[in-house]
Each structure stands twice: as structure tokens, then as C-alpha cells.
Amino acid sequence: MKISYFNLWVICLFAILLSSCATREQIVYLQGEQTNMEQALNYTPILQPDDQLVITVSAMDPKAVSPFNLINEFPGQDPTRRLTYLIDKNGEIDYPILGKIKLGGLTRIEAVEFLKGKLREYIVDPGVNIQITNFKVTVLAEVSRPGTFTLENERVTVLEALGLAGDLTINGVRNNVMVVRETPENKEFFRLDLTSQEVVNSPAYYLKQNDVVYVEPNKAQISSSTYNRNIPIFISVVGLIITVISVLTR
């Protein structure tokens, strides 16, 4: 009887260990045959409300472009620091001399060409550079360093964002990562399977301004958060019971 209870104790411990094991298919990213990358490579971000833009205009004649390059004139501030233009809810910015112009809904390249066309009335062969300064994404839950990250490059993938957050922990569910995206009309939710190469064809593979990436915990992590405080007590009680039974059945 003593041996059978000992065997039962060993089996219970072995079952607990097995329950925490993960397979390669649950952990490794981008599995499967090489997929079509065309959709991902052709992605171009779209300017949208609440984007803050730095717009720099250049030309052979510096005096001609000076009215279109606003600088910070506040005392104590860096005079070379460019001011930003906020795209309003109508997709417009208030630009010097030109007044209200609509850039929302355009790609950055389209916005550059659109603004060049407007400026040609005042400047010979103008050059225009547009940069989004407040492009940020938030990564939450089962990652090493959750937080909000402001990016210089508005073309960022979900994998790059997870890299900024220190990658998923071993307890993160890799085949069901959620991206929450806010649009002027509503919120959109995307589920991404990072273990499949097909993830590159998801509309959420490239992140947009203010996207939130949520990595949910796996079942083992959820269970441990509920029961881990009681496990030492449970093991002690079970051990005591087995010991008592072994003594009484000798």
C-alpha cells in the first residue's frame, strides 16, 4: 500500500510537469512554407486625424521658402526646432499662406506631391519632406517590457513592435495576438497567428498610429495566477495525508 501511494504521488507530480510543457508549434514564429509577401511589401501608411506632422520645405531660394518653414520662437527654446501641424478631425491642417489643406486619407508620398503642387504657385521647384512625429503603438500583457513606444518610422510591423517590448514571454499565446485599431468610425479588432507565415498578409501586420497590441496569457499562466499561492499548501497537505495513510496501513 505504501508503494502504491508513493507511485500515485510521483504520477501526480509528473502530470503537473507535463501540463506546463509547450510544443514547438506553440512557440516558433512564422512556420510553414514560404508565403506571398507582396501584400506586406506594398503597405503604405495613411495620414489620419491626430497625426502630428513636421513639414520641411526647401528650394534654391531660401527666402522664398522661409514663410513655409515655421520655427519655434519662444524664449529659451531651440530656434531650429520645427513646429508640428496637427491633422484635425476633418483631416485638415492649417498651413501658412495656403490656409486649410486636407492631407488626411493620403499616403505620405501623396501628401508630399499634393503640397508640392500647391507650393509651385509661390516657389520654383520646391522640395517637401513630411514626417509623422507622434507615431506610437502600445504593447500589453505577456511581453517582457510592456508599454507605449513612440517611433521615428511610421512603417512598423507587429513583430518589430513586439521586439521593442522585449518579445513575448514564454507564457504568451503566439497564435492569437490581438491588435486593437481605432478609426474615425469605430474600433477594429484583428487576431494574428504569429506562428504562421500567413500573418504577413494580415491588414494588421503593419501597425497604424495608436494601435494596441495585446498578448494574452496561456492557460498555464492563467491557472498559476489563480492557484500558485495555494500550491505549496496543497503539496504539503497531500504529502501529510499520504504519510498518515502510509503509517496507518502498515
Phi and psi restraints in degrees (value plus and minus 20) as a CYANA .aco file:
   2 LYS   PHI     -82.0   -42.0
   2 LYS   PSI     -61.2   -21.2
   3 ILE   PHI     -86.9   -46.9
   3 ILE   PSI     -60.0   -20.0
   4 SER   PHI     -85.2   -45.2
   4 SER   PSI     -57.8   -17.8
   5 TYR   PHI     -89.4   -49.4
   5 TYR   PSI     -56.3   -16.3
   6 PHE   PHI     -82.6   -42.6
   6 PHE   PSI     -63.6   -23.6
   7 ASN   PHI     -81.7   -41.7
   7 ASN   PSI     -59.8   -19.8
   8 LEU   PHI     -82.7   -42.7
   8 LEU   PSI     -60.1   -20.1
   9 TRP   PHI     -83.4   -43.4
   9 TRP   PSI     -62.8   -22.8
  10 VAL   PHI     -84.4   -44.4
  10 VAL   PSI     -61.5   -21.5
  11 ILE   PHI     -82.9   -42.9
  11 ILE   PSI     -61.0   -21.0
  12 CYS   PHI     -82.4   -42.4
  12 CYS   PSI     -65.6   -25.6
  13 LEU   PHI     -83.8   -43.8
  13 LEU   PSI     -60.7   -20.7
  14 PHE   PHI     -83.2   -43.2
  14 PHE   PSI     -59.3   -19.3
  15 ALA   PHI     -85.4   -45.4
  15 ALA   PSI     -58.6   -18.6
  16 ILE   PHI     -83.8   -43.8
  16 ILE   PSI     -62.7   -22.7
  17 LEU   PHI     -83.6   -43.6
  17 LEU   PSI     -61.7   -21.7
  18 LEU   PHI     -84.3   -44.3
  18 LEU   PSI     -54.7   -14.7
  19 SER   PHI     -86.2   -46.2
  19 SER   PSI     -40.3    -0.3
  20 SER   PHI    -115.7   -75.7
  20 SER   PSI     -21.9    18.1
  21 CYS   PHI     -97.9   -57.9
  21 CYS   PSI     126.4   166.4
  22 ALA   PHI    -141.0  -101.0
  22 ALA   PSI     129.8   169.8
  23 THR   PHI    -111.9   -71.9
  23 THR   PSI     145.2   185.2
  24 ARG   PHI     -78.8   -38.8
  24 ARG   PSI     -60.5   -20.5
  25 GLU   PHI     -82.4   -42.4
  25 GLU   PSI     -45.1    -5.1
  26 GLN   PHI    -106.0   -66.0
  26 GLN   PSI     -35.0     5.0
  27 ILE   PHI    -131.1   -91.1
  27 ILE   PSI     -64.6   -24.6
  28 VAL   PHI     -94.3   -54.3
  28 VAL   PSI     115.7   155.7
  29 TYR   PHI    -100.8   -60.8
  29 TYR   PSI     135.4   175.4
  30 LEU   PHI      31.3    71.3
  30 LEU   PSI      31.4    71.4
  31 GLN   PHI    -100.9   -60.9
  31 GLN   PSI     144.3   184.3
  32 GLY   PHI      82.1   122.1
  32 GLY   PSI    -198.3  -158.3
  33 GLU   PHI     -90.2   -50.2
  33 GLU   PSI     136.6   176.6
  34 GLN   PHI     -79.4   -39.4
  34 GLN   PSI     109.6   149.6
  35 THR   PHI    -123.6   -83.6
  35 THR   PSI     153.8   193.8
  36 ASN   PHI     -97.1   -57.1
  36 ASN   PSI      98.5   138.5
  37 MET   PHI    -113.5   -73.5
  37 MET   PSI     -16.1    23.9
  38 GLU   PHI     -79.9   -39.9
  38 GLU   PSI     -65.0   -25.0
  39 GLN   PHI     -82.9   -42.9
  39 GLN   PSI     -63.2   -23.2
  40 ALA   PHI     -85.1   -45.1
  40 ALA   PSI     -62.0   -22.0
  41 LEU   PHI     -87.4   -47.4
  41 LEU   PSI     -47.1    -7.1
  42 ASN   PHI    -107.8   -67.8
  42 ASN   PSI     -16.3    23.7
  43 TYR   PHI     -86.8   -46.8
  43 TYR   PSI     114.9   154.9
  44 THR   PHI    -154.6  -114.6
  44 THR   PSI     105.8   145.8
  45 PRO   PHI     -86.8   -46.8
  45 PRO   PSI     129.5   169.5
  46 ILE   PHI    -128.6   -88.6
  46 ILE   PSI     114.1   154.1
  47 LEU   PHI     -88.8   -48.8
  47 LEU   PSI     120.6   160.6
  48 GLN   PHI    -165.4  -125.4
  48 GLN   PSI     146.7   186.7
  49 PRO   PHI     -73.2   -33.2
  49 PRO   PSI     124.7   164.7
  50 ASP   PHI      59.5    99.5
  50 ASP   PSI     -23.3    16.7
  51 ASP   PHI     -88.3   -48.3
  51 ASP   PSI     118.6   158.6
  52 GLN   PHI    -127.4   -87.4
  52 GLN   PSI     104.5   144.5
  53 LEU   PHI    -134.1   -94.1
  53 LEU   PSI     117.6   157.6
  54 VAL   PHI    -120.3   -80.3
  54 VAL   PSI     101.9   141.9
  55 ILE   PHI    -136.2   -96.2
  55 ILE   PSI     101.1   141.1
  56 THR   PHI    -136.8   -96.8
  56 THR   PSI     106.8   146.8
  57 VAL   PHI    -131.3   -91.3
  57 VAL   PSI     115.3   155.3
  58 SER   PHI    -151.0  -111.0
  58 SER   PSI     138.6   178.6
  59 ALA   PHI    -190.1  -150.1
  59 ALA   PSI     153.1   193.1
  60 MET   PHI     -85.9   -45.9
  60 MET   PSI     -51.4   -11.4
  61 ASP   PHI    -120.7   -80.7
  61 ASP   PSI      83.8   123.8
  62 PRO   PHI     -80.6   -40.6
  62 PRO   PSI     -54.7   -14.7
  63 LYS   PHI     -85.5   -45.5
  63 LYS   PSI     -51.5   -11.5
  64 ALA   PHI     -90.2   -50.2
  64 ALA   PSI     -50.0   -10.0
  65 VAL   PHI    -114.3   -74.3
  65 VAL   PSI     -33.3     6.7
  66 SER   PHI     -77.4   -37.4
  66 SER   PSI     -56.8   -16.8
  67 PRO   PHI     -86.8   -46.8
  67 PRO   PSI     -38.2     1.8
  68 PHE   PHI    -119.8   -79.8
  68 PHE   PSI     -21.6    18.4
  69 ASN   PHI    -135.9   -95.9
  69 ASN   PSI      72.6   112.6
  70 LEU   PHI     -94.9   -54.9
  70 LEU   PSI     119.1   159.1
  71 ILE   PHI    -145.0  -105.0
  71 ILE   PSI     142.9   182.9
  72 ASN   PHI    -100.1   -60.1
  72 ASN   PSI      95.4   135.4
  73 GLU   PHI    -125.9   -85.9
  73 GLU   PSI     -10.8    29.2
  74 PHE   PHI     -90.7   -50.7
  74 PHE   PSI     120.5   160.5
  75 PRO   PHI     -78.7   -38.7
  75 PRO   PSI     117.9   157.9
  76 GLY   PHI      63.4   103.4
  76 GLY   PSI     -27.3    12.7
  77 GLN   PHI    -117.8   -77.8
  77 GLN   PSI     137.3   177.3
  78 ASP   PHI     -87.1   -47.1
  78 ASP   PSI      94.3   134.3
  79 PRO   PHI     -87.4   -47.4
  79 PRO   PSI     -36.5     3.5
  80 THR   PHI    -108.3   -68.3
  80 THR   PSI     -25.4    14.6
  81 ARG   PHI     -95.1   -55.1
  81 ARG   PSI     102.5   142.5
  82 ARG   PHI     -96.8   -56.8
  82 ARG   PSI     119.5   159.5
  83 LEU   PHI     -98.6   -58.6
  83 LEU   PSI     136.8   176.8
  84 THR   PHI    -124.4   -84.4
  84 THR   PSI     135.3   175.3
  85 TYR   PHI    -130.1   -90.1
  85 TYR   PSI     106.5   146.5
  86 LEU   PHI    -113.5   -73.5
  86 LEU   PSI     105.5   145.5
  87 ILE   PHI     -96.2   -56.2
  87 ILE   PSI     102.8   142.8
  88 ASP   PHI    -102.4   -62.4
  88 ASP   PSI    -197.4  -157.4
  89 LYS   PHI     -83.9   -43.9
  89 LYS   PSI     -39.0     1.0
  90 ASN   PHI    -111.3   -71.3
  90 ASN   PSI     -18.2    21.8
  91 GLY   PHI      61.9   101.9
  91 GLY   PSI      -2.7    37.3
  92 GLU   PHI    -132.5   -92.5
  92 GLU   PSI     136.8   176.8
  93 ILE   PHI    -143.9  -103.9
  93 ILE   PSI     136.7   176.7
  94 ASP   PHI    -120.3   -80.3
  94 ASP   PSI      84.0   124.0
  95 TYR   PHI    -125.8   -85.8
  95 TYR   PSI     123.0   163.0
  96 PRO   PHI     -74.6   -34.6
  96 PRO   PSI     117.0   157.0
  97 ILE   PHI      47.7    87.7
  97 ILE   PSI     -66.1   -26.1
  98 LEU   PHI     -95.1   -55.1
  98 LEU   PSI     -43.8    -3.8
  99 GLY   PHI      58.1    98.1
  99 GLY   PSI    -165.5  -125.5
 100 LYS   PHI     -94.5   -54.5
 100 LYS   PSI     102.9   142.9
 101 ILE   PHI    -150.8  -110.8
 101 ILE   PSI     123.1   163.1
 102 LYS   PHI    -117.5   -77.5
 102 LYS   PSI      97.6   137.6
 103 LEU   PHI    -133.2   -93.2
 103 LEU   PSI     -38.6     1.4
 104 GLY   PHI     -81.5   -41.5
 104 GLY   PSI     116.6   156.6
 105 GLY   PHI      73.5   113.5
 105 GLY   PSI     -28.4    11.6
 106 LEU   PHI    -118.5   -78.5
 106 LEU   PSI     133.9   173.9
 107 THR   PHI     -94.3   -54.3
 107 THR   PSI     147.8   187.8
 108 ARG   PHI     -83.3   -43.3
 108 ARG   PSI     -59.2   -19.2
 109 ILE   PHI     -86.2   -46.2
 109 ILE   PSI     -61.2   -21.2
 110 GLU   PHI     -83.6   -43.6
 110 GLU   PSI     -58.9   -18.9
 111 ALA   PHI     -85.6   -45.6
 111 ALA   PSI     -58.6   -18.6
 112 VAL   PHI     -81.5   -41.5
 112 VAL   PSI     -67.7   -27.7
 113 GLU   PHI     -86.3   -46.3
 113 GLU   PSI     -58.3   -18.3
 114 PHE   PHI     -81.7   -41.7
 114 PHE   PSI     -65.6   -25.6
 115 LEU   PHI     -89.1   -49.1
 115 LEU   PSI     -56.3   -16.3
 116 LYS   PHI     -78.3   -38.3
 116 LYS   PSI     -63.1   -23.1
 117 GLY   PHI     -80.8   -40.8
 117 GLY   PSI     -59.7   -19.7
 118 LYS   PHI     -87.8   -47.8
 118 LYS   PSI     -59.3   -19.3
 119 LEU   PHI     -96.9   -56.9
 119 LEU   PSI     -38.5     1.5
 120 ARG   PHI     -84.3   -44.3
 120 ARG   PSI     -36.8     3.2
 121 GLU   PHI     -91.6   -51.6
 121 GLU   PSI     -38.9     1.1
 122 TYR   PHI    -140.8  -100.8
 122 TYR   PSI     -42.7    -2.7
 123 ILE   PHI    -151.6  -111.6
 123 ILE   PSI     119.9   159.9
 124 VAL   PHI    -102.7   -62.7
 124 VAL   PSI     103.1   143.1
 125 ASP   PHI      30.0    70.0
 125 ASP   PSI      42.8    82.8
 126 PRO   PHI     -94.2   -54.2
 126 PRO   PSI     128.4   168.4
 127 GLY   PHI    -129.7   -89.7
 127 GLY   PSI     120.9   160.9
 128 VAL   PHI    -152.7  -112.7
 128 VAL   PSI     114.4   154.4
 129 ASN   PHI    -146.3  -106.3
 129 ASN   PSI     111.2   151.2
 130 ILE   PHI    -142.9  -102.9
 130 ILE   PSI     111.8   151.8
 131 GLN   PHI    -154.0  -114.0
 131 GLN   PSI     114.1   154.1
 132 ILE   PHI    -103.5   -63.5
 132 ILE   PSI     102.1   142.1
 133 THR   PHI    -117.7   -77.7
 133 THR   PSI     -34.9     5.1
 134 ASN   PHI    -137.2   -97.2
 134 ASN   PSI       9.5    49.5
 135 PHE   PHI     -90.7   -50.7
 135 PHE   PSI      95.3   135.3
 136 LYS   PHI    -160.0  -120.0
 136 LYS   PSI     131.8   171.8
 137 VAL   PHI    -153.7  -113.7
 137 VAL   PSI     136.1   176.1
 138 THR   PHI    -139.7   -99.7
 138 THR   PSI     113.5   153.5
 139 VAL   PHI    -141.4  -101.4
 139 VAL   PSI     105.7   145.7
 140 LEU   PHI    -146.1  -106.1
 140 LEU   PSI     143.6   183.6
 141 ALA   PHI      56.9    96.9
 141 ALA   PSI    -144.3  -104.3
 142 GLU   PHI    -100.6   -60.6
 142 GLU   PSI      44.6    84.6
 143 VAL   PHI    -150.8  -110.8
 143 VAL   PSI     144.1   184.1
 144 SER   PHI     -90.0   -50.0
 144 SER   PSI     -58.2   -18.2
 145 ARG   PHI    -153.3  -113.3
 145 ARG   PSI      58.1    98.1
 146 PRO   PHI     -84.0   -44.0
 146 PRO   PSI     129.6   169.6
 147 GLY   PHI     144.0   184.0
 147 GLY   PSI    -195.6  -155.6
 148 THR   PHI    -126.3   -86.3
 148 THR   PSI     112.2   152.2
 149 PHE   PHI    -141.6  -101.6
 149 PHE   PSI     104.7   144.7
 150 THR   PHI    -112.4   -72.4
 150 THR   PSI     109.8   149.8
 151 LEU   PHI    -136.6   -96.6
 151 LEU   PSI     123.1   163.1
 152 GLU   PHI     -99.9   -59.9
 152 GLU   PSI     -47.5    -7.5
 153 ASN   PHI    -123.9   -83.9
 153 ASN   PSI      99.9   139.9
 154 GLU   PHI    -101.2   -61.2
 154 GLU   PSI     -18.0    22.0
 155 ARG   PHI    -128.2   -88.2
 155 ARG   PSI      67.7   107.7
 156 VAL   PHI    -148.9  -108.9
 156 VAL   PSI     116.9   156.9
 157 THR   PHI    -111.1   -71.1
 157 THR   PSI     144.8   184.8
 158 VAL   PHI     -84.1   -44.1
 158 VAL   PSI     -52.4   -12.4
 159 LEU   PHI     -87.6   -47.6
 159 LEU   PSI     -58.9   -18.9
 160 GLU   PHI     -86.4   -46.4
 160 GLU   PSI     -59.8   -19.8
 161 ALA   PHI     -83.7   -43.7
 161 ALA   PSI     -60.8   -20.8
 162 LEU   PHI     -86.2   -46.2
 162 LEU   PSI     -53.2   -13.2
 163 GLY   PHI     -83.9   -43.9
 163 GLY   PSI     -59.9   -19.9
 164 LEU   PHI     -82.3   -42.3
 164 LEU   PSI     -51.7   -11.7
 165 ALA   PHI    -107.6   -67.6
 165 ALA   PSI      -8.9    31.1
 166 GLY   PHI      62.7   102.7
 166 GLY   PSI      -4.5    35.5
 167 ASP   PHI      52.4    92.4
 167 ASP   PSI     146.9   186.9
 168 LEU   PHI     -88.5   -48.5
 168 LEU   PSI     128.0   168.0
 169 THR   PHI     -93.7   -53.7
 169 THR   PSI     150.4   190.4
 170 ILE   PHI     -85.1   -45.1
 170 ILE   PSI     -37.7     2.3
 171 ASN   PHI    -113.3   -73.3
 171 ASN   PSI     -19.1    20.9
 172 GLY   PHI    -100.2   -60.2
 172 GLY   PSI     119.4   159.4
 173 VAL   PHI    -101.0   -61.0
 173 VAL   PSI      92.2   132.2
 174 ARG   PHI    -104.3   -64.3
 174 ARG   PSI     -38.3     1.7
 175 ASN   PHI    -119.7   -79.7
 175 ASN   PSI      -6.7    33.3
 176 ASN   PHI    -171.6  -131.6
 176 ASN   PSI      28.9    68.9
 177 VAL   PHI     -99.5   -59.5
 177 VAL   PSI     111.6   151.6
 178 MET   PHI    -122.8   -82.8
 178 MET   PSI     116.1   156.1
 179 VAL   PHI    -134.7   -94.7
 179 VAL   PSI     103.7   143.7
 180 VAL   PHI    -123.8   -83.8
 180 VAL   PSI     104.2   144.2
 181 ARG   PHI    -145.5  -105.5
 181 ARG   PSI     108.5   148.5
 182 GLU   PHI    -119.3   -79.3
 182 GLU   PSI     106.5   146.5
 183 THR   PHI    -133.5   -93.5
 183 THR   PSI     147.4   187.4
 184 PRO   PHI     -77.9   -37.9
 184 PRO   PSI     -44.8    -4.8
 185 GLU   PHI    -112.4   -72.4
 185 GLU   PSI     -61.7   -21.7
 186 ASN   PHI    -185.1  -145.1
 186 ASN   PSI    -187.9  -147.9
 187 LYS   PHI    -125.9   -85.9
 187 LYS   PSI     121.0   161.0
 188 GLU   PHI    -135.3   -95.3
 188 GLU   PSI     125.5   165.5
 189 PHE   PHI    -144.3  -104.3
 189 PHE   PSI     110.5   150.5
 190 PHE   PHI    -144.2  -104.2
 190 PHE   PSI     120.6   160.6
 191 ARG   PHI    -130.6   -90.6
 191 ARG   PSI     104.4   144.4
 192 LEU   PHI    -135.5   -95.5
 192 LEU   PSI     115.9   155.9
 193 ASP   PHI    -122.1   -82.1
 193 ASP   PSI      79.1   119.1
 194 LEU   PHI     -91.4   -51.4
 194 LEU   PSI     -33.8     6.2
 195 THR   PHI    -101.9   -61.9
 195 THR   PSI     -27.7    12.3
 196 SER   PHI    -132.4   -92.4
 196 SER   PSI     121.1   161.1
 197 GLN   PHI     -87.4   -47.4
 197 GLN   PSI     -37.4     2.6
 198 GLU   PHI     -85.9   -45.9
 198 GLU   PSI     -31.4     8.6
 199 VAL   PHI     -80.9   -40.9
 199 VAL   PSI     -47.5    -7.5
 200 VAL   PHI     -87.3   -47.3
 200 VAL   PSI     -37.3     2.7
 201 ASN   PHI    -116.0   -76.0
 201 ASN   PSI     -15.6    24.4
 202 SER   PHI     -95.1   -55.1
 202 SER   PSI     123.2   163.2
 203 PRO   PHI     -85.3   -45.3
 203 PRO   PSI     -31.0     9.0
 204 ALA   PHI    -125.0   -85.0
 204 ALA   PSI     -13.9    26.1
 205 TYR   PHI     -82.6   -42.6
 205 TYR   PSI     -65.0   -25.0
 206 TYR   PHI    -110.4   -70.4
 206 TYR   PSI     107.8   147.8
 207 LEU   PHI    -104.2   -64.2
 207 LEU   PSI     133.3   173.3
 208 LYS   PHI    -131.0   -91.0
 208 LYS   PSI     150.0   190.0
 209 GLN   PHI     -71.5   -31.5
 209 GLN   PSI     108.9   148.9
 210 ASN   PHI      51.4    91.4
 210 ASN   PSI      -6.2    33.8
 211 ASP   PHI     -82.9   -42.9
 211 ASP   PSI     127.8   167.8
 212 VAL   PHI    -136.8   -96.8
 212 VAL   PSI     106.1   146.1
 213 VAL   PHI    -125.4   -85.4
 213 VAL   PSI     101.6   141.6
 214 TYR   PHI    -137.8   -97.8
 214 TYR   PSI     103.4   143.4
 215 VAL   PHI    -126.8   -86.8
 215 VAL   PSI      91.6   131.6
 216 GLU   PHI     -99.2   -59.2
 216 GLU   PSI     130.5   170.5
 217 PRO   PHI     -95.4   -55.4
 217 PRO   PSI     132.2   172.2
 218 ASN   PHI     -97.8   -57.8
 218 ASN   PSI     155.2   195.2
 219 LYS   PHI     -82.5   -42.5
 219 LYS   PSI     -57.1   -17.1
 220 ALA   PHI     -83.1   -43.1
 220 ALA   PSI     -60.5   -20.5
 221 GLN   PHI     -88.4   -48.4
 221 GLN   PSI     -60.3   -20.3
 222 ILE   PHI     -82.9   -42.9
 222 ILE   PSI     -64.1   -24.1
 223 SER   PHI     -84.3   -44.3
 223 SER   PSI     -61.9   -21.9
 224 SER   PHI     -86.5   -46.5
 224 SER   PSI     -53.3   -13.3
 225 SER   PHI     -87.3   -47.3
 225 SER   PSI     -43.7    -3.7
 226 THR   PHI    -111.3   -71.3
 226 THR   PSI     -58.4   -18.4
 227 TYR   PHI    -131.9   -91.9
 227 TYR   PSI     -28.1    11.9
 228 ASN   PHI     -81.9   -41.9
 228 ASN   PSI     -47.7    -7.7
 229 ARG   PHI     -90.3   -50.3
 229 ARG   PSI     -47.3    -7.3
 230 ASN   PHI    -114.7   -74.7
 230 ASN   PSI     -31.8     8.2
 231 ILE   PHI     -80.9   -40.9
 231 ILE   PSI     -67.3   -27.3
 232 PRO   PHI     -79.2   -39.2
 232 PRO   PSI     -59.9   -19.9
 233 ILE   PHI     -85.4   -45.4
 233 ILE   PSI     -62.7   -22.7
 234 PHE   PHI     -81.3   -41.3
 234 PHE   PSI     -64.3   -24.3
 235 ILE   PHI     -84.2   -44.2
 235 ILE   PSI     -61.3   -21.3
 236 SER   PHI     -83.2   -43.2
 236 SER   PSI     -63.0   -23.0
 237 VAL   PHI     -85.2   -45.2
 237 VAL   PSI     -65.0   -25.0
 238 VAL   PHI     -82.1   -42.1
 238 VAL   PSI     -63.2   -23.2
 239 GLY   PHI     -81.0   -41.0
 239 GLY   PSI     -61.4   -21.4
 240 LEU   PHI     -84.4   -44.4
 240 LEU   PSI     -63.1   -23.1
 241 ILE   PHI     -82.4   -42.4
 241 ILE   PSI     -64.6   -24.6
 242 ILE   PHI     -83.1   -43.1
 242 ILE   PSI     -60.4   -20.4
 243 THR   PHI     -82.5   -42.5
 243 THR   PSI     -65.5   -25.5
 244 VAL   PHI     -81.9   -41.9
 244 VAL   PSI     -65.1   -25.1
 245 ILE   PHI     -83.1   -43.1
 245 ILE   PSI     -59.7   -19.7
 246 SER   PHI     -84.0   -44.0
 246 SER   PSI     -59.6   -19.6
 247 VAL   PHI     -88.3   -48.3
 247 VAL   PSI     -61.7   -21.7
 248 LEU   PHI     -92.3   -52.3
 248 LEU   PSI     -44.0    -4.0
 249 THR   PHI    -120.6   -80.6
 249 THR   PSI     -10.1    29.9
